[in-house]
Amino acid sequence: MNTTIIGLNKQKADKLVISLNDLLANFQVYYQSLRGLHWNIKGKSFFELHVKFEEFYTDSQEKIDMIAERILTLGGHPLHTFEDYTKMAKVPVGKNISKDTEAVQLVVNSLAELIKIERIILEESGEANDEGTNSMMSDFIAEQEKTIWMLNSWLN
């Protein structure tokens, strides 16, 4: 069997690299939307959401780095151009959003889309016996599910 330096099946690792690059592209677009929300939010929830969106984009920036490093660990090359990101992204893009409920709903919708991708990767990493990727996806999903619950509570 052809294996990677860390002992994973090479074909399965290559498949994971493709999926992780998909997740990376979506996280990059999500990150940019969060920056825009942080800059453009207005209204009575400004102080609360301005800080929250900064928290979210800082967290996203860390996750982006983790995803790229996992791709490298698996022997792949992380995507790094906006052209690639916009071609692959499935998360909704937020542009000039300043209303609080619209901004929070965009975050909820984006996280839901990211979770869909992460669940696919979770399944693939399980099949590949890739505990590193599996653990990372499990952590991402658990955190994002809780965030969706909290944001939906804020919306209602």
C-alpha positions in Angstrom: 0.0 0.0 0.0 1.3 3.5 -0.9 1.3 5.6 2.3 2.2 9.1 3.3 5.1 10.0 5.6 2.6 9.9 8.6 1.3 6.4 7.6 -2.0 7.2 5.9 -3.2 5.7 2.6 -1.9 8.1 0.0 -5.1 8.1 -2.1 -7.3 8.8 0.9 -4.9 11.5 2.1 -5.1 13.1 -1.4 -8.9 13.0 -1.3 -8.8 14.7 2.2 -6.5 17.4 0.8 -9.1 18.3 -1.8 -11.8 18.5 0.8 -9.7 20.5 3.2 -8.9 22.9 0.4 -12.6 23.3 -0.1 -13.0 24.0 3.6 -10.1 26.4 3.5 -11.6 28.4 0.6 -15.0 28.6 2.4 -13.4 29.7 5.6 -11.4 32.5 3.8 -14.7 33.9 2.3 -16.4 33.6 5.7 -13.5 35.4 7.3 -13.7 38.3 4.8 -17.5 38.5 5.4 -16.9 38.7 9.1 -14.4 41.5 8.6 -17.0 43.4 6.6 -19.6 42.8 9.3 -17.2 44.1 12.0 -16.5 47.2 10.0 -20.0 48.0 8.8 -22.4 47.1 11.7 -24.6 49.9 12.9 -27.4 50.4 15.3 -28.2 49.7 19.0 -26.3 46.3 18.9 -23.1 48.0 17.5 -20.9 47.6 20.6 -22.0 44.0 21.2 -21.7 42.8 17.6 -18.6 44.8 16.7 -16.7 42.9 19.4 -18.4 39.6 18.6 -17.6 39.7 14.9 -13.9 40.5 15.8 -14.0 37.4 18.1 -15.4 35.4 15.2 -12.9 36.6 12.6 -9.9 36.1 15.0 -11.1 32.5 15.6 -11.6 32.0 11.8 -8.1 33.2 11.2 -6.7 30.6 13.6 -8.8 27.9 12.0 -7.6 28.9 8.5 -4.1 28.4 9.6 -4.9 25.0 11.2 -6.6 23.8 8.0 -3.7 25.0 5.8 -1.2 23.3 8.1 -3.2 20.1 8.1 -3.2 20.1 4.3 0.6 20.5 4.4 0.9 17.7 7.0 -1.1 15.4 4.6 1.4 16.2 1.8 -0.7 18.7 -0.1 -0.6 22.3 -1.0 -3.1 24.8 0.5 -4.9 27.1 -1.9 -3.9 30.7 -1.4 -5.5 32.9 -4.0 -8.7 34.8 -3.9 -9.5 33.4 -7.4 -9.5 29.9 -6.0 -11.4 30.9 -2.9 -14.3 32.6 -4.8 -14.5 29.7 -7.3 -14.9 27.1 -4.6 -16.9 29.0 -1.9 -20.4 27.9 -1.0 -20.8 30.1 2.0 -22.9 33.2 1.4 -21.0 36.4 0.8 -21.9 39.4 3.0 -21.5 42.8 1.3 -22.4 46.1 2.9 -24.4 44.5 5.6 -25.0 46.9 8.5 -28.3 45.7 10.1 -27.8 43.5 13.1 -30.3 40.7 12.4 -29.1 40.4 8.8 -25.5 40.2 9.9 -26.2 37.6 12.5 -28.3 35.5 10.1 -25.4 35.6 7.6 -23.1 34.2 10.2 -25.6 31.4 11.1 -26.0 30.5 7.4 -22.2 30.6 6.8 -21.6 28.3 9.8 -24.2 25.9 8.7 -22.5 25.6 5.3 -19.1 25.1 6.9 -20.5 22.4 9.1 -21.8 20.5 6.0 -18.3 20.5 4.5 -16.7 19.5 7.9 -19.1 16.6 8.2 -18.0 15.3 4.8 -14.4 15.7 5.9 -15.1 13.9 9.2 -16.5 10.9 7.3 -13.5 10.9 4.9 -11.0 11.2 7.7 -12.7 8.4 9.6 -12.4 6.1 6.5 -8.7 7.1 6.2 -8.0 6.4 9.9 -6.8 10.0 10.0 -7.2 10.9 13.6 -5.6 14.3 13.3 -8.1 15.6 10.7 -10.9 13.8 12.4 -10.2 15.4 15.8 -9.9 18.8 14.2 -13.3 18.5 12.4 -15.0 17.2 15.5 -13.7 20.2 17.5 -14.8 22.6 14.8 -18.3 21.1 14.5 -18.9 21.0 18.2 -17.9 24.7 18.6 -19.9 25.9 15.5 -23.0 24.0 16.5 -23.0 25.8 19.9 -22.4 29.1 18.2 -25.3 28.6 15.8 -27.5 27.8 18.9 -26.4 31.0 20.6 -26.8 33.2 17.6 -30.3 31.7 16.9 -31.2 32.5 20.5 -30.1 36.0 19.9 -32.2 36.2 16.7 -35.3 35.0 18.5 
